[in-house]
Amino acid sequence: MYSINPESIKPGQNASLTGPSQSILAIGNFTIKLLLTDKDTWSWDDEIVNKDISWDASEIGNVYDKPIFQELVGKNGSVTVNYAVLRNAVAARITVTLEQGGESTPNVYGQVYAHYDNWEDDPKTTCLLFNRSSADYVDVRRWQAIPLLRSVVAVPLDGSLIVKASLYDYDTLSGDDEIADGAVEFPAQMSCTSSEEIKGEDGNYLQISTQGTEFLGFNGSYNRLSNAAGLSMEEVRVGFYNLGHGINQLATSTTGEIRARYLIVMIMMICESTRLIPISNYMATNFDNSHGSSSDDYNNYDNRNREGQIQQWISTLVRDWGAFSAALLRADAYPDESFRLRRNVVRLPPDNREIRTIPEAAAILGILLGLCFRHSGPRSNPESMKPGQNASLTGPSQSILAIGNFTIKLLLTDKDTWSWDDEIVNKDISWDASEIGNVYDKPIFQELVGKNGSVTVNYAVLRNAVAATITVTLEQGGESTPNVYGQVYAHYDNWEDDPKTTCLLFNRSSADNVDVRRGQAIQLLRSVVAVPLDGSLIVKASLYDYDTLSGDDEIADGAVEFPDKCPVHPPRKLKEKMGIT
């Protein structure tokens, strides 16, 4: 980002960064290394600073979507590094073109810089794109792009990129002419090229263009990819040369058919091989590089065409991965029960071996598909619910990591004593992490209409959160074993306290009270909740002791707040009459 000939910089002035040439993906860890030296003509050069800034993606309390200022003190000076980690952004490539001017080749000097609309327009938070004094002008012909220090910037998807230019034509015989002085704004978008103009004096003007990230146009479905490729899955070849050629094609080709074809190759050879051991074994037999490993060898059609095709059993096995995973997870959850897999059409080479038992399924899976029950009530124990009332969710027992795709499955039935049970809804909600326009860090309300009713599912996908395990303990009371009923629920401090956005932890009527001894934890519907790192968790309780002979006694009625900053919190007492923590 900065590797140039000596540059004269005054204290407080920004260095002229010359990169990066492409966007930097910080999904993992990264390090910013600084080695800055003061060049001296008459003595030895002096080291200003030689230090690193390390970013750990798993660190609690990381700051996202805001400018970060970090000072590094070295041997002979100090440097402040300004950077930001954006959670949801696109890369934009900026071009500044001189469209016309009074001279055919103006001597251009001045500044061009960029900043975000929702950030302060301050030198500390701007991105310098062009910076030349009148003594250091550059000759630019009309309709030629002005050479920028850097052309690629990241733009948050919830904001706009503003490009400002103050450029002049240096003239030794007369006064300098203004080429352009103004600003243009580009809202963050995917798959587009936008152009705007900044006008100056005497008909001079600049054209500023941004080329956004190009969306490939496919979703996560093999059917979509296969249709876009114009090939069936079984017509796609996989192996060493197809993988190498595919990587090059995905980086350079603009043809949808080629991109889709080699996305299938990449997914099969990397993702499916990781999930399913028989596919990994098959890919290994096709990973033969004996015919050379240069770019010419990758591009050689004969090398690619001699490699194996995706066979029918591979496609079938991929489709049944979820069913096999679910069976193994159920068998693990209920070890005393005997399980047998549902009939399937998987047949593994070389002898068309079937997968019928749990051990056979376990032997072929490299990764399990996680299955988590949030609401699972048997027919013998239905829950009476009125329209608009929340179901009593009983899970998950641990946090759910949605770094990839996930599905929420709903099969809800109305139990009927005198007739057949009625299916209310049997539908899925699918989340595709690669989908453009996904909503993060806000509640999502999605209605599913079924055969005999409808259900609204409320959920949220948090980008930066921690898991909290909640325990509610009865510390003291008038009776040794109160008959507890009432409600306990949780919500976030920066979300509205509304039944639609709260998490119900305990919900019992006076007729459905539960005996809880002093010092004993109250059994909750669920105990694990996710908490966004930029907020707090608020737990509210309204609990009472049911008494058949006298009026019911209040155990606790109030709320406590747990900031996210500390991963472990000491117990907090609620406003109490009998006592609860």
ZIJO-V71054 format. One record per pair of residues at least 6 apart in sequence whose C-alpha atoms are under 7 Angstrom apart, sorted by the first residue. I is the first residue (numbers start at 1). J is the second residue. Records with the same first field share a line. If there is no record, write none. Layout:
I=J, J
This chain:
1=17, 18, 19, 20
2=17, 18, 19
6=39
9=15
16=128
17=149
18=149, 150
19=150
20=150, 152
21=152
22=152
23=91, 152, 153, 154
27=57
28=57
29=55, 56, 57
30=54, 55
31=52, 53, 54, 55
32=52, 53, 54
33=51, 52, 53
34=49, 50, 51, 52
35=49, 50, 51
36=47, 48, 49, 50
37=45, 46, 47, 48
38=45, 46, 47, 48
39=45, 46
47=75, 76
48=74, 75, 76, 77, 78
49=73, 74, 75, 76, 77, 78
50=74
61=533, 565
64=84, 85, 86, 87
65=84, 85, 86, 87
66=84
67=82, 83, 84, 125
68=82, 83, 84
69=80, 81, 82, 83
70=80, 81, 82
71=78, 79, 80, 81
72=78, 79, 80
73=79
82=124
86=156
88=156, 157
89=154, 155, 156, 157
90=154, 155, 156, 157, 212, 213
91=152, 153, 154, 155, 212, 213
92=152, 153, 154, 155, 210, 211, 212, 213
93=151, 152, 153, 210, 211, 212
94=151, 152, 209, 210, 211
95=145, 151, 208, 209, 210
96=145, 146, 206, 207, 208, 209
97=143, 144, 145, 146, 206, 207, 208
98=142, 143, 144, 145, 205, 206, 207
99=142, 143, 205, 206, 207
100=142, 143, 204, 205
101=142, 203, 204
102=202
104=141, 142
105=139, 140, 141, 142
106=139, 140, 141, 169
107=137, 138, 139, 140, 169, 170
108=137, 138, 139, 140, 167, 168, 169, 170
109=132, 133, 134, 137, 138, 167, 168, 169
110=131, 132, 133, 166, 167, 168
111=130, 131, 132, 165, 166, 167
112=128, 129, 130, 131, 164, 165, 166
113=126, 127, 128, 129, 130, 163, 164, 165
114=126, 127, 128, 161, 162, 163, 164
115=121, 125, 126, 127, 161, 162, 163
116=159, 160, 161, 162
117=159, 160, 161, 162
118=159
129=148, 149, 150
130=148, 149
134=170
140=146
155=161, 188
156=188
157=188
159=187, 188
160=185, 186, 187, 188
161=185, 186, 187, 188
162=183, 184, 185, 186
163=183, 184, 185
164=182, 183, 184
165=180, 181, 182, 183
166=180, 181, 182
167=178, 179, 180, 181
168=176, 177, 178, 179
169=176, 177, 178, 179
170=176, 177
178=200, 201
179=200, 201, 204, 205
180=198, 199, 200, 204, 205, 206
181=198, 199, 200
182=198
183=198
184=196
189=212
190=212, 213, 214, 215
191=212, 213, 214, 215
192=211, 212
193=209, 210, 211, 212
194=209, 210, 211
195=207, 208, 209, 210
196=207, 208, 209
197=205, 206, 207, 208
198=205, 206, 207
199=205, 206
218=224, 225
225=260
226=232, 233
228=256, 257, 260
229=257, 258, 260, 261
230=257
233=310
234=309, 310, 311, 312
235=309, 310
236=309, 310
237=307, 308, 309, 310
238=265, 307, 308, 309, 310
239=283, 286, 287, 307, 308
240=286, 287, 288, 289
241=298, 303, 304
242=304
243=265, 266
244=298
245=298, 299
246=262
249=259
250=259
253=259
269=283
272=279
273=279, 280
274=280, 366, 367
275=365, 366, 367
276=364, 365, 366
277=364, 365, 366
278=364
279=314
286=307, 308
313=346, 347, 348
316=346
317=346
322=369
324=361
325=368, 369
326=371
327=341
328=358
331=339
340=356, 357, 358
341=356, 357, 358
346=354, 355
347=353, 354
348=354
355=361
372=396
373=395, 396
374=393, 394, 395, 396
375=393, 394, 395
379=415
392=504
393=525
394=525, 526
395=526
396=526, 528
397=528
398=528
399=467, 528, 530
403=433
404=433
405=431, 432, 433
406=430, 431
407=428, 429, 430, 431
408=428, 429, 430
409=427, 428, 429
410=425, 426, 427, 428
411=425, 426, 427
412=423, 424, 425, 426
413=421, 422, 423, 424
414=421, 422, 423, 424
415=421, 422
422=452
423=451, 452
424=450, 451, 452, 453, 454
425=449, 450, 451, 452, 453, 454
426=450
440=460, 461, 462, 463
441=460, 461, 462, 463
442=460
443=458, 459, 460, 501
444=458, 459, 460
445=456, 457, 458, 459
446=456, 457, 458
447=454, 455, 456, 457
448=454, 455, 456
449=455
458=500
462=532
464=532, 533
465=530, 531, 532, 533
466=530, 531, 532, 533
467=528, 529, 530, 531
468=528, 529, 530, 531
469=527, 528, 529
470=527, 528
471=521, 527
472=521, 522, 581
473=519, 520, 521, 522, 580, 581
474=518, 519, 520, 521, 522, 579, 580, 581
475=518, 519, 579, 580, 581
476=518, 578, 579, 580
477=518, 578, 579
478=578
480=517, 518
481=515, 516, 517, 518
482=515, 516, 517, 545
483=513, 514, 515, 516, 545, 546
484=513, 514, 515, 516, 543, 544, 545, 546
485=508, 509, 510, 513, 514, 543, 544, 545
486=507, 508, 509, 542, 543, 544
487=506, 507, 508, 541, 542, 543
488=504, 505, 506, 507, 540, 541, 542
489=502, 503, 504, 505, 506, 539, 540, 541
490=502, 503, 504, 537, 538, 539, 540
491=497, 501, 502, 503, 537, 538, 539
492=535, 536, 537, 538
493=535, 536, 537, 538
494=535
505=524, 525, 526, 527
506=524, 525
510=546
516=522
531=537
533=564
535=563, 564
536=561, 562, 563, 564
537=561, 562, 563
538=559, 560, 561, 562
539=559, 560, 561
540=558, 559, 560
541=556, 557, 558, 559
542=556, 557, 558
543=554, 555, 556, 557
544=552, 553, 554, 555
545=552, 553, 554, 555
546=552, 553
554=577, 578
555=576, 577, 578, 579
556=574, 575, 576, 577, 578, 579, 580
557=574, 575, 576
558=574, 575
559=574
560=572, 574
571=581
572=581
573=580, 581
574=580, 581
